Amino acid sequence: MKIKKAQKEVDHWISSYGVRYFNALTNMALLTEEVGELARIISRTYGEQNFKKGAQKGSLSDEMADILFVLICLANQTGVDLQKAFKKNLEKKTIRDHKRHKHNAKLKT
């Protein structure tokens, strides 16, 4: 699915089921919360921490999708075309970093 289509689908979902967008400040807090939930799963699955006994592990893919949904909400309500912004960001990174990582000795170990 193209990002532009995802933005339209989220907008349709909000108007059909969500009544309206939460304000940008609320969505920013929700985005932070979702990133924290993803961090918890990653730190306990791939890092040095363990899940607490009886704690619900959660789903990596579900948390990533939650983050994407809230990010798209923020983009929609602030007028950001994420597809265009992402393309521009990749172009910026390509120009800036086209040799940077290939010549980083730290990444070769």
Buried (B, 14 or more C-beta within 10 A) or exposed (E): EEBEEBBEEBBEEBEEEEEEBBEEEEBEEBBEEBBEBBEBBEEBEEEEEEBEEEEEEBEBEEBBEBBBBBBBBBBBBEEBBBBEEEEEEEEEEEEEEEEEEEEEEEEEE
